[in-house]
Structures are given as structure tokens and as C-alpha cells.
Amino acid sequence: MAPCFSSMSLCMLVLVQVRSLMVASAGRIDQDFDIAWGDGRGKMLNNGELLTLSLDSTSGSGFQSKNEYMFGKIDMQIKLVPGNSAGTVTAYYLSSQGSTHDEIDYEFLGNLTGEPYTLHTNVYTQGKGEREQQFHLWFDPTADFHTYSILWSPQTIIFSVDGTPVRELKNMESNGIPFPRNQAMRLYSSIWNADQWATRGGLIKTDWTQAPFTASYRNFKVDPWQSGHGALLDSASQGKIKWVQKNFMVYNYCTDSKRFPQGFPPECSAAA
């Protein structure tokens, strides 16, 4: 699919499609998503207003959006697995298909009761990722629903939690750095067992006596990107990102010299 700024007629078609979805949503998550796998472990509840995904020792589960999206702001309220969630991963992401796919990821890495979840973020472009940043959240994400947002425009990708931006990845194609802007993406979520790596590098395994592990979703919303709106962060939002990264970032690929002994990826030092 061509980017909006090079094909205005296609852009308007996509935006009209997204606008119609906004009207159709109206709090009914079942109108926007299908349970994709899990043999009954994914459920639509409360007359389609609530979706739950569960994991047990046999299988996890997942859902996907009925439609694809090309730029816009996507919000979902999620309540993560409570209690001892060590070894589990709840993934929430936009993705296209194929070996050269684009992807914008949230992954929530579970932990022992009372220990913080790890919010893992990544961006793939043309099949290549390795742009991970990780954070601990400043609240208990299992006690209530919180809003996790992806703003995707031709200029930038912004990850936000309850309206607070935690990460921005700008389009730096002018410096030869690929950016996802040519492929429409569906929204997916899944819960699965990753105790070989997820919690403290795989040191803590999943306690299956605590199963089933369940994550809950509601209040999906998508707003179309408007041509001419750069969606870059203002100074106040830039200050919020600095606050989050100073106080809650626990991993940044751009500072991992052991992983990149030959030098950091170019976007780490490219001019904004």
C-alpha cells in the first residue's frame, strides 16, 4: 500500500474506512476483532464490550482486528494478568504480513507477585527489528484498566500509556534509516508462555498452579491520521518522555554496547 502523502486518493479511502470503524465501534469490541486462536480461551463478554485472553499449560490465545490500518492513533484499555504472572507475555501490536513485514510492538512481560511488569517496546521495518526499549510502569497494571496507545504517522511513532508518551521513533529516512510507512497493518494481541526468556532472562519459570492467566481488553478506539498534522511531540510531551526514560527505563538498545560491539544502529546517533 502506498503512503498517504504520495497517494491522496488512497489516503482518503483509508481514512474514510477508519472513520466508519470509529462509528461502528461504540464500545463493542466484538465488532472490530475476531478471536484468532486458542480453542475457546479467548472470549467476548458483556455483550461484546469486553474481550479476555487466557493462557494455561496447554495453550495461549489471541485475537486480531477485522480491518487493516494505515496511519492513525489506536487506543486500547488493557488489564494485565494479576498475581504471579512470571513467565507469561501479553503482546499487543500492529503488524503487516510477510518476511519484510512492519510491526509496532508492546509486550508486557509478567513477574512474581509484587514485582513490576516490564513494558517491552519494539519497531520492525521491512522485517528487521532490534529496536527494543523496556520500562517499568509507575502503577500496578493488573489492578485496573489502563490505556495503551500507538500513534503512527508518516513523521513519527509514539507509544503512550494513559496519555503519557514513553517513547518516540521519528522518521529519519532522510538519513537512510528505514521507517514503516508503506504497509497497512492489523492490530493483534496474544498471551503465551515465554518462560525460557521473559522473566529475568528465563530464570523464573511459569507456575502453572496459578493458571489460567487472563488479560482483559475494552474500549478500543481508532482515530485517523489527518494529512498535514505532523503529530510530533510538543515541549511538554518531550518533558514527559524524558521523565519516563529517566525514572522508569530499564533497557535501551541504543546504550547496549555488548550487543552492538561494532557500533550502535544509525538512528541512535542520527540528528532528530
C-alpha positions as CSV (number, residue, x, y, z in Angstrom):
1,M,0.0,0.0,0.0
2,A,1.3,3.4,-0.9
3,P,2.0,6.0,1.8
4,C,-0.8,8.6,2.2
5,F,1.4,11.6,1.3
6,S,2.2,10.1,-2.2
7,S,-1.3,9.0,-3.0
8,M,-4.0,11.3,-1.7
9,S,-6.9,9.4,-3.2
10,L,-5.7,6.2,-1.5
11,C,-5.2,8.1,1.7
12,M,-8.7,9.4,1.7
13,L,-10.0,5.9,1.0
14,V,-8.2,4.6,4.1
15,L,-9.3,7.5,6.3
16,V,-12.9,7.0,5.3
17,Q,-12.6,3.3,6.1
18,V,-11.2,4.1,9.5
19,R,-13.8,6.8,10.2
20,S,-16.5,4.2,9.6
21,L,-14.9,1.9,12.1
22,M,-15.0,4.6,14.7
23,V,-18.7,4.9,14.3
24,A,-19.1,1.1,14.3
25,S,-17.0,0.6,17.5
26,A,-19.2,2.4,20.0
27,G,-17.7,0.3,22.8
28,R,-18.4,-3.0,21.1
29,I,-15.0,-4.6,20.8
30,D,-16.6,-7.7,19.1
31,Q,-17.4,-5.5,16.0
32,D,-13.7,-4.7,15.5
33,F,-12.0,-8.0,16.4
34,D,-12.1,-11.8,15.9
35,I,-10.7,-14.4,18.2
36,A,-7.9,-15.9,16.1
37,W,-6.8,-18.9,18.0
38,G,-6.8,-20.5,21.5
39,D,-9.6,-23.2,21.3
40,G,-12.1,-21.2,23.4
41,R,-9.5,-19.5,25.6
42,G,-10.4,-16.1,24.1
43,K,-13.8,-14.9,25.0
44,M,-16.2,-12.0,24.2
45,L,-18.1,-10.9,27.3
46,N,-20.6,-8.2,28.4
47,N,-22.5,-8.1,25.1
48,G,-19.3,-7.7,23.2
49,E,-17.9,-4.8,25.3
50,L,-15.1,-6.9,26.9
51,L,-12.6,-9.4,25.5
52,T,-10.4,-11.7,27.5
53,L,-7.5,-13.9,26.5
54,S,-6.3,-16.8,28.7
55,L,-3.2,-19.0,28.9
56,D,-3.0,-22.4,30.5
57,S,-0.4,-25.2,30.3
58,T,-1.9,-26.4,27.0
59,S,-2.2,-23.2,25.0
60,G,-2.5,-19.5,25.0
61,S,-4.9,-17.4,22.8
62,G,-5.1,-14.4,20.6
63,F,-7.2,-12.0,18.6
64,Q,-6.8,-9.9,15.5
65,S,-8.6,-6.9,14.0
66,K,-11.1,-7.4,11.3
67,N,-9.6,-4.4,9.4
68,E,-6.1,-3.1,8.5
69,Y,-5.0,0.4,9.3
70,M,-2.7,2.9,7.6
71,F,-1.6,5.6,10.0
72,G,-3.7,6.9,12.9
73,K,-3.9,6.7,16.7
74,I,-5.0,3.4,18.3
75,D,-6.1,3.1,21.9
76,M,-6.9,0.0,23.9
77,Q,-7.6,-0.3,27.6
78,I,-5.9,-3.4,29.0
79,K,-5.9,-5.0,32.4
80,L,-2.9,-7.4,32.7
81,V,-2.6,-10.8,34.4
82,P,-2.8,-10.3,38.2
83,G,-0.8,-12.2,40.8
84,N,2.2,-14.3,39.9
85,S,2.4,-13.8,36.1
86,A,6.1,-14.8,35.8
87,G,6.9,-16.5,32.5
88,T,3.9,-15.1,30.7
89,V,3.9,-12.5,27.9
90,T,0.9,-10.4,26.8
91,A,1.6,-9.0,23.3
92,Y,-0.3,-6.1,21.8
93,Y,0.9,-4.9,18.4
94,L,0.3,-3.7,14.9
95,S,1.8,-5.8,12.1
96,S,1.7,-6.4,8.4
97,Q,2.4,-9.8,6.8
98,G,5.4,-11.5,5.1
99,S,9.1,-11.7,5.5
100,T,9.5,-7.9,5.0
101,H,6.7,-7.0,7.4
102,D,6.5,-3.9,9.5
103,E,5.5,-4.1,13.2
104,I,4.9,-1.8,16.2
105,D,5.0,-3.7,19.4
106,Y,4.0,-3.6,23.0
107,E,4.9,-6.7,25.0
108,F,4.1,-7.0,28.7
109,L,6.5,-9.4,30.5
110,G,5.0,-10.9,33.6
111,N,6.7,-11.2,37.0
112,L,6.4,-12.6,40.5
113,T,3.6,-11.2,42.7
114,G,4.5,-7.7,43.9
115,E,7.4,-7.3,41.3
116,P,6.9,-4.8,38.5
117,Y,5.8,-5.8,35.0
118,T,8.2,-5.0,32.2
119,L,6.8,-3.0,29.3
120,H,8.8,-4.0,26.2
121,T,8.6,-1.9,23.0
122,N,10.0,-2.6,19.6
123,V,9.6,-1.4,16.0
124,Y,10.2,-3.6,12.9
125,T,10.7,-2.1,9.4
126,Q,11.0,-4.3,6.3
127,G,11.4,-7.4,8.6
128,K,14.1,-6.0,10.8
129,G,13.6,-5.1,14.4
130,E,16.2,-4.9,17.2
131,R,15.0,-1.5,18.4
132,E,13.9,-2.6,21.9
133,Q,13.3,-0.2,24.8
134,Q,11.9,-1.5,28.1
135,F,10.2,0.3,31.0
136,H,8.8,-0.5,34.4
137,L,5.3,1.1,34.8
138,W,4.6,3.7,37.6
139,F,1.4,1.9,38.6
140,D,0.1,-1.6,39.0
141,P,-1.2,-2.6,35.5
142,T,-3.1,-5.6,36.9
143,A,-5.3,-3.7,39.4
144,D,-7.3,-1.8,36.8
145,F,-7.6,-1.0,33.1
146,H,-5.0,1.4,31.6
147,T,-4.9,2.9,28.1
148,Y,-2.0,1.8,25.8
149,S,-1.8,3.9,22.7
150,I,0.1,3.8,19.4
151,L,0.2,7.0,17.3
152,W,1.6,6.2,13.8
153,S,2.0,8.9,11.2
154,P,4.4,9.4,8.3
155,Q,6.6,11.5,10.6
156,T,6.7,9.5,13.8
157,I,5.7,6.6,16.0
158,I,4.7,7.5,19.6
159,F,4.0,4.9,22.4
160,S,1.8,6.3,25.2
161,V,0.5,5.0,28.5
162,D,-2.6,6.7,29.9
163,G,-1.8,9.7,27.7
164,T,1.8,9.9,28.8
165,P,4.3,9.4,26.0
166,V,7.0,6.9,26.9
167,R,8.8,6.6,23.5
168,E,9.1,8.3,20.2
169,L,10.7,7.0,17.0
170,K,10.9,9.7,14.3
171,N,11.0,9.1,10.6
172,M,14.7,9.5,9.7
173,E,14.6,8.2,6.1
174,S,16.5,11.3,5.1
175,N,19.4,9.7,6.9
176,G,18.9,6.4,5.2
177,I,17.1,4.8,8.1
178,P,14.0,2.7,7.1
179,F,10.7,3.7,8.6
180,P,7.3,1.8,8.4
181,R,5.1,3.8,6.1
182,N,4.3,1.6,3.1
183,Q,2.3,-1.3,4.6
184,A,-1.1,-1.3,6.2
185,M,-1.2,-3.3,9.5
186,R,-3.7,-5.2,11.5
187,L,-3.9,-5.0,15.3
188,Y,-3.1,-8.2,17.2
189,S,-2.9,-9.4,20.8
190,S,-2.0,-12.7,22.3
191,I,-1.0,-14.2,25.6
192,W,1.6,-17.0,25.6
193,N,4.2,-18.8,27.7
194,A,7.7,-17.5,27.3
195,D,9.4,-18.6,30.5
196,Q,12.5,-19.6,28.6
197,W,13.4,-15.9,28.4
198,A,10.7,-13.5,29.6
199,T,11.3,-13.2,33.3
200,R,14.8,-12.4,34.4
201,G,16.2,-14.0,31.3
202,G,14.3,-17.2,31.8
203,L,15.5,-17.8,35.4
204,I,11.9,-17.8,36.8
205,K,9.5,-20.3,35.2
206,T,5.7,-20.2,34.9
207,D,3.9,-21.5,37.9
208,W,1.1,-23.5,36.2
209,T,-0.8,-23.9,39.5
210,Q,-1.8,-20.2,39.1
211,A,-3.3,-20.9,35.6
212,P,-5.4,-19.8,33.8
213,F,-3.6,-16.5,33.3
214,T,-6.1,-13.9,31.9
215,A,-5.7,-10.5,30.4
216,S,-8.7,-8.2,29.7
217,Y,-9.4,-5.7,26.9
218,R,-12.1,-3.0,26.4
219,N,-12.7,0.5,24.9
220,F,-10.9,0.1,21.6
221,K,-10.7,3.3,19.6
222,V,-9.0,4.4,16.4
223,D,-8.6,8.0,15.2
224,P,-7.5,8.6,11.6
225,W,-4.3,10.5,10.9
226,Q,-5.1,13.8,9.2
227,S,-2.8,15.0,6.3
228,G,-0.8,18.0,7.4
229,H,-0.7,17.1,11.1
230,G,2.8,16.1,11.9
231,A,1.9,14.7,15.3
232,L,5.4,15.4,16.6
233,L,5.6,15.9,20.4
234,D,5.4,19.4,21.8
235,S,7.8,20.6,24.5
236,A,5.5,19.5,27.4
237,S,5.3,15.9,25.9
238,Q,9.0,15.8,25.3
239,G,9.4,16.6,29.0
240,K,7.2,13.7,29.9
241,I,9.2,11.3,27.8
242,K,12.4,12.4,29.5
243,W,10.8,11.9,32.9
244,V,9.7,8.4,32.0
245,Q,13.0,7.5,30.5
246,K,15.0,8.9,33.4
247,N,12.9,7.2,36.1
248,F,11.5,4.0,34.5
249,M,13.6,2.9,31.6
250,V,15.3,-0.4,32.3
251,Y,16.7,-1.2,28.8
252,N,17.7,0.8,25.8
253,Y,19.2,-0.8,22.7
254,C,21.0,2.4,21.9
255,T,23.2,2.0,25.1
256,D,23.8,-1.7,24.8
257,S,27.5,-1.8,23.7
258,K,27.8,-5.5,24.3
259,R,25.1,-6.2,21.8
260,F,26.5,-3.8,19.2
261,P,30.3,-4.0,19.6
262,Q,30.7,-2.7,16.0
263,G,28.7,0.4,16.8
264,F,25.2,1.4,17.6
265,P,22.4,1.4,14.9
266,P,22.5,4.7,12.9
267,E,19.2,6.1,14.4
268,C,20.8,6.1,17.8
269,S,23.1,9.0,16.8
270,A,21.3,10.5,13.8
271,A,20.1,14.0,14.2
272,A,16.4,14.3,15.1
